[in-house]
Amino acid sequence: MSKEPECGEILMAALLINKGFCMAAKGGDTISKNEAVKLLRDQMGPETKKEDIEKVFATLDSDGSGTLDFQEFLALTGSLAMMFNQMMKQ
């Protein structure tokens, strides 16, 4: 059984994911599906199944455009922030 992530690890992951979005967007407002999948794989680990990453992308791509804008991408970091908040309450 793996240990639960520490609060600092969750916060750092959120920061790294946001940084990754900004770098992938190259000053733009969106990132492509390929860029998003690469970023998610980098954060989720190489052992993560492609199908699982595809499901995360599909969930985040709320408008079905095939790209992620920053607001859609914030859903991921928002989820991490909620996890951090719950862990702080325990």
C-alpha positions in Angstrom: 0.0 0.0 0.0 1.4 3.4 -0.9 1.5 6.2 1.6 -0.7 9.3 1.3 1.1 12.3 -0.2 2.2 15.0 2.3 0.5 18.4 2.1 3.7 20.0 0.8 3.9 17.4 -2.0 0.3 18.2 -3.1 1.0 21.9 -3.1 4.2 21.4 -5.0 2.5 19.2 -7.6 -0.1 21.9 -8.2 2.6 24.6 -8.7 4.5 22.3 -11.1 1.3 21.6 -13.1 0.6 25.3 -13.4 4.1 26.0 -14.4 3.9 23.2 -17.0 0.7 24.7 -18.4 2.3 28.1 -18.8 5.4 26.7 -20.5 3.3 24.5 -22.8 1.0 27.4 -23.8 4.0 29.5 -24.8 2.2 32.7 -24.0 -1.1 31.5 -25.4 -4.4 30.7 -23.7 -4.6 27.0 -24.5 -2.6 23.8 -24.8 -3.2 21.0 -27.2 -4.3 17.6 -26.3 -0.8 16.2 -27.0 0.8 18.9 -24.7 -1.8 18.2 -22.0 -1.2 14.4 -22.2 2.5 14.9 -21.9 2.1 17.2 -19.0 -0.3 14.9 -17.2 2.0 11.9 -17.9 5.0 13.9 -16.4 3.0 14.5 -13.3 1.2 11.2 -13.0 4.2 9.1 -13.8 5.3 6.9 -16.8 3.6 3.9 -15.3 0.2 5.5 -15.7 -1.9 3.9 -18.4 -2.6 6.0 -21.5 -6.3 5.3 -21.1 -6.3 6.8 -17.6 -4.6 9.9 -18.9 -7.1 10.1 -21.8 -9.9 10.0 -19.2 -8.4 12.8 -17.2 -8.0 14.9 -20.4 -11.6 14.2 -21.4 -12.9 15.2 -18.0 -10.8 18.5 -18.0 -11.8 19.4 -21.6 -15.3 20.5 -20.6 -16.2 22.1 -23.9 -14.9 19.2 -26.1 -12.6 21.4 -28.1 -9.6 19.1 -28.0 -7.6 21.7 -26.2 -7.4 22.9 -22.6 -7.7 26.6 -21.7 -6.4 27.8 -18.4 -9.8 27.8 -16.8 -10.3 24.1 -17.7 -6.9 23.3 -16.5 -7.6 25.0 -13.2 -10.1 22.2 -12.5 -7.1 19.9 -12.0 -5.2 22.3 -9.7 -8.4 23.1 -7.9 -8.9 19.4 -7.2 -5.4 19.3 -5.8 -6.1 22.3 -3.6 -9.2 20.7 -2.3 -7.2 17.6 -1.4 -4.6 19.8 0.4 -7.4 21.5 2.3 -8.9 18.2 3.4 -5.6 16.9 4.5 -5.0 20.1 6.6 -8.3 19.5 8.5 -7.2 16.0 9.5 
